[in-house]
Amino acid sequence: MLVGEAKAIARRWVFDEVSKTPGFLGAYFAGSVGWMADDAPLPATSDLDVNVVLDQMRAPAGRGKLVHRGVLLEVTTLSAGQLGSPEAVLGDYHLAGGFRTPSVILDPSGRLTRLQIEVARHYARRSWVRRRCEHARGKVLGQLAALNAKAPFADQVIGWLFPTGVMTHVLLVAGLQNPTVRRRYAAVRALLADYGRLDCYPPLLALLGCTGMTRERVEGHLAAMEAVFDAATAVIRSSFPFASDLSDVARPVAVQGSRELIDAGLHREAVFWIAVTASRCQQVLAADAPPATRAAHDPDFRPLPGDLGIASSADLRRRSDEAVAYLPRVWETAEAIMAANPEIEDG
């Protein structure tokens, strides 16, 4: 299926179904689809992001995945306050990319359309690009500082993985590239190659801990993750913000998407999402699985953080300190990319 065809299906779904939601203000495309041409094939391992905006009186319902007419949709609900002004969106590296090109699906009031036009006008201004890079850098520092050594081990691993991975986002934002989630390491590798800065890539892998990991070892971790994924989806009952990522409809993204990277020779780049998914599965098992199920899958999990050099809270603290120490080099590289990027405008 082509991207344009998938967007047409999502657009009709918004018109027919979502527009009837109480407090509905509008909807727009976000995520990777905004960076793809309409005549490009939509990868089978990708979802299509739709952000739904509700009025201030409606509490956002988070996000979830569903399949509609063969298209895997990732639906995120935002409140109008989260899109309060063009300046608020322009400075937020998560939100700004959704408005860099025409993306509005339905906009009864015209507010989203006006916002999109204004964000697109200033998106490539150097001051705003730098602001978004600073936003990403702040995420790294804030989340690493918030690591809780008393939390369950899987929670600690997740708390370290995401901010460590956000260092790639600092660079992708500097290059006006999509700060993608699952494929972030593959994307930043390509970006650094484009700017002749591949020397900066091995340290990013080293901070993740997978520099020397072989394809065979990664394939083994994927097999273990696949098994625990199925166990977690079978028992999940509690409310988790990532629950939709651990479901039958999300399996192609988590499992096949990781295998796709490995098959492309990017086995080390696959490690991040394998580790995230395996850790999330452990969180689900801890909350919802009977003791026998937890005991059966714990031995499959421990080797993965072990291979990343993480066996204890002390290891996580040490690795977090290493990431913070390397962050100035990441920032220096981001500045060089911004200076060399011909698409970035003065101002």
C-alpha positions in Angstrom: 0.0 0.0 0.0 1.2 3.5 -0.8 1.5 6.2 1.8 -1.1 8.3 0.1 -3.6 5.4 0.1 -3.0 4.7 3.7 -3.5 8.4 4.5 -6.8 8.4 2.6 -8.0 5.4 4.7 -7.0 7.2 7.9 -8.6 10.4 6.8 -11.9 8.6 6.1 -11.7 7.0 9.5 -11.3 10.4 11.2 -14.3 11.8 9.3 -16.5 8.8 9.9 -15.6 7.9 13.5 -13.3 10.2 15.4 -15.1 13.5 14.5 -18.0 12.3 16.6 -15.9 12.2 19.7 -17.2 14.6 22.4 -14.9 17.7 22.5 -13.4 16.9 19.1 -11.5 19.9 17.8 -9.5 18.4 14.9 -6.9 15.9 13.8 -3.6 15.8 11.9 -1.0 13.4 10.7 2.2 13.1 12.8 5.3 10.9 13.0 7.2 9.3 10.2 4.4 9.6 7.6 4.9 13.3 7.5 8.4 12.7 6.1 7.3 10.2 3.4 6.1 11.0 -0.2 2.5 9.9 -0.9 3.7 7.7 -3.7 6.2 5.8 -1.5 5.3 2.3 -0.2 4.2 2.3 3.4 6.5 -0.2 5.2 4.6 -3.2 6.6 6.5 -2.6 9.9 5.4 1.0 10.2 2.3 2.5 11.7 0.6 5.7 10.7 0.4 8.4 13.4 -2.8 10.3 13.8 -3.0 13.0 16.5 -6.5 13.8 17.7 -7.1 17.2 19.4 -9.8 17.6 22.1 -11.0 20.6 23.9 -9.6 21.7 27.3 -12.5 20.1 29.2 -11.7 16.6 27.9 -8.8 14.7 29.6 -6.5 13.2 26.9 -6.8 9.5 26.6 -3.2 8.9 25.7 -2.4 6.8 22.7 -3.3 3.4 21.2 -2.9 1.3 18.1 -5.6 -0.2 15.9 -6.0 -1.6 12.5 -8.5 0.0 10.1 -8.9 -1.4 6.6 -5.4 -2.9 6.6 -3.7 0.2 8.0 -2.0 0.1 11.4 -2.9 3.5 13.1 -1.2 4.9 16.1 -3.7 7.3 17.6 -2.5 9.9 20.1 -5.0 12.2 21.9 -3.8 15.7 22.8 -5.6 18.6 24.6 -5.8 22.0 22.9 -3.6 23.3 25.6 -0.7 21.2 24.4 -0.9 23.1 21.1 -1.4 26.4 22.8 0.7 28.6 20.4 3.0 28.4 17.4 5.9 29.2 19.8 5.0 26.3 22.1 4.9 23.9 19.2 8.1 25.3 17.5 10.1 24.7 20.6 8.9 21.2 21.2 10.9 18.7 19.2 8.1 16.0 19.6 5.3 18.3 18.2 7.0 20.6 15.7 7.6 17.9 13.0 3.9 17.2 12.8 3.3 20.8 11.4 6.4 21.3 9.2 4.3 20.4 6.1 0.5 20.4 5.5 -0.8 17.7 7.8 -4.3 18.6 8.9 -6.9 16.0 8.4 -10.0 17.7 9.8 -10.1 21.2 11.4 -13.7 22.5 11.9 -12.5 25.8 13.6 -9.5 26.4 11.3 -7.2 26.7 14.4 -5.0 23.7 13.4 -4.6 25.0 9.9 -3.5 28.4 11.1 -1.1 26.8 13.5 0.4 24.6 10.8 1.0 27.5 8.5 2.7 29.5 11.2 4.9 26.6 12.4 5.9 25.7 8.8 6.9 29.3 8.2 9.4 29.3 11.1 10.3 25.7 11.4 13.7 25.9 9.7 14.8 29.2 11.5 18.1 28.6 13.2 16.8 29.9 16.6 13.9 27.4 16.6 16.0 24.5 15.5 18.4 25.2 18.3 15.5 25.6 20.7 14.3 22.1 19.7 17.8 20.7 20.1 17.9 22.2 23.6 14.5 20.6 24.4 15.9 17.2 23.4 19.2 17.8 25.4 17.1 18.7 28.4 15.2 15.4 28.1 18.5 13.5 28.3 19.7 15.4 31.4 16.4 15.4 33.2 15.5 11.8 32.7 19.0 10.5 33.5 19.0 12.6 36.7 15.6 11.1 37.6 16.8 7.4 37.6 15.5 5.7 40.7 17.8 3.0 42.1 14.9 1.7 44.3 12.7 0.9 41.3 12.3 -2.6 39.9 15.2 -3.4 37.6 13.2 -3.4 34.4 11.9 0.1 35.3 15.5 1.3 35.8 16.6 -0.1 32.5 13.8 1.7 30.7 14.6 4.9 32.6 18.2 4.7 31.3 17.4 3.5 27.7 15.2 6.3 26.6 17.3 9.3 27.6 20.4 7.6 26.3 18.6 7.1 23.0 17.4 10.7 23.0 21.0 11.8 22.3 20.3 10.6 18.7 17.3 13.0 18.6 19.5 16.0 19.4 21.4 15.3 16.2 18.4 14.4 14.1 16.6 17.6 15.1 19.7 19.6 14.2 19.6 18.0 10.8 15.9 18.7 10.3 15.3 15.0 10.3 12.5 13.0 11.8 13.3 12.1 15.5 12.0 8.6 14.9 11.5 6.2 17.8 12.3 2.7 16.8 14.8 3.4 14.1 16.6 6.3 15.8 20.1 4.7 15.7 19.8 3.8 12.0 18.5 7.3 11.2 21.3 9.1 13.1 23.9 6.8 11.5 22.7 7.9 8.0 22.6 11.6 9.1 26.2 11.5 10.4 27.4 9.8 7.2 25.7 12.6 5.2 27.7 15.2 7.1 31.0 13.4 7.2 30.7 12.9 11.0 30.6 9.1 11.3 33.4 9.4 13.9 30.6 10.5 16.3 28.6 7.3 15.8 30.6 4.6 17.6 30.5 6.5 20.9 26.7 6.6 20.7 26.6 2.8 20.3 29.2 2.5 23.1 26.9 4.5 25.4 24.1 2.1 24.5 26.5 -0.8 25.1 26.1 -2.7 21.9 29.3 -1.8 20.0 30.7 -5.4 19.9 27.4 -7.3 19.8 27.3 -9.8 17.0 24.3 -10.4 14.7 23.9 -13.9 16.1 23.7 -12.5 19.6 21.2 -9.9 18.6 19.1 -12.5 16.9 19.1 -14.5 20.1 17.9 -11.5 22.1 15.2 -10.9 19.5 14.0 -14.5 19.8 13.9 -14.1 23.6 12.0 -10.8 23.2 9.5 -12.5 20.9 8.7 -15.2 23.4 8.3 -12.7 26.3 6.3 -10.4 24.0 3.7 -13.2 23.5 3.6 -13.9 27.2 3.1 -10.3 28.1 0.3 -9.7 25.5 -1.5 -12.8 26.9 -1.6 -11.4 30.4 -1.6 -7.6 30.2 -4.5 -6.2 32.3 -3.1 -3.2 34.0 -3.0 0.3 32.6 0.4 1.1 31.0 1.1 4.1 28.8 2.8 1.7 26.3 0.1 -1.0 26.4 -0.7 -0.5 22.7 2.9 -1.4 21.8 2.4 -4.8 23.5 -0.6 -6.1 21.5 -1.2 -8.4 18.6 -1.7 -5.5 16.2 1.7 -4.0 17.3 3.6 -7.3 16.8 4.8 -6.4 13.2 6.4 -3.2 14.5 8.1 -4.7 17.5 9.1 -8.1 16.2 9.2 -7.9 12.4 10.5 -4.3 12.5 13.5 -5.4 14.6 14.1 -8.4 12.3 14.0 -6.1 9.3 16.8 -4.0 10.7 18.9 -7.1 11.4 18.3 -8.4 7.9 19.5 -5.0 6.6 22.8 -5.5 8.4 21.8 -3.0 11.1 21.7 -5.5 14.0 23.3 -3.1 16.5 20.8 -0.5 15.5 18.0 -3.0 16.3 19.2 -3.4 19.9 17.5 -0.3 21.2 14.0 -1.3 20.5 14.5 -4.9 21.3 15.8 -3.8 24.8 12.9 -1.3 25.2 10.3 -3.9 24.3 11.8 -6.7 26.4 12.0 -4.3 29.4 8.4 -3.3 29.0 7.3 -6.9 28.8 9.1 -7.5 32.1 7.1 -4.6 33.6 3.8 -6.2 32.4 4.8 -9.6 33.8 5.7 -8.1 37.1 2.3 -6.5 37.4 -0.1 -9.0 35.8 1.6 -12.5 35.3 1.4 -15.4 37.8 4.7 -16.1 39.6 5.4 -19.2 37.4 5.2 -17.1 34.2 7.5 -14.4 35.7 10.0 -17.0 36.8 10.0 -18.7 33.4 10.9 -15.5 31.5 13.2 -13.7 33.9 16.2 -15.8 32.8 15.5 -14.7 29.2 15.7 -11.0 30.1 18.8 -10.7 32.2 21.3 -11.6 29.5 20.2 -8.6 27.4 21.0 -5.8 29.9 24.0 -7.9 30.8 25.3 -7.8 27.3 24.8 -4.0 27.4 27.0 -3.9 30.4 24.1 -3.4 32.8 23.8 -5.8 35.8 23.0 -3.4 38.6 21.8 0.0 39.6 25.4 1.0 40.1 26.1 0.1 36.4 23.1 2.3 35.4 24.3 5.2 37.4 27.8 4.9 35.9 26.5 4.6 32.4 24.2 7.6 32.9 27.2 9.6 34.1 29.1 8.6 31.0 26.2 9.8 28.8 26.1 13.1 30.6 29.8 13.5 30.1 29.5 12.8 26.4 26.6 15.1 25.9 28.8 18.2 25.2 30.3 16.4 22.3 26.9 15.6 21.0 26.0 19.2 21.3 29.1 20.3 19.5 28.2 17.9 16.6 24.7 19.2 16.5 26.0 22.8 16.2 28.3 21.7 13.3 25.3 20.1 11.6 23.2 23.2 12.0 25.9 25.3 10.6 26.4 23.1 7.6 22.7 22.4 6.9 21.6 24.4 3.8 18.0 24.2 4.7 18.3 26.1 8.0 17.5 29.8 7.7 19.0 32.6 9.6 16.9 34.1 12.3 
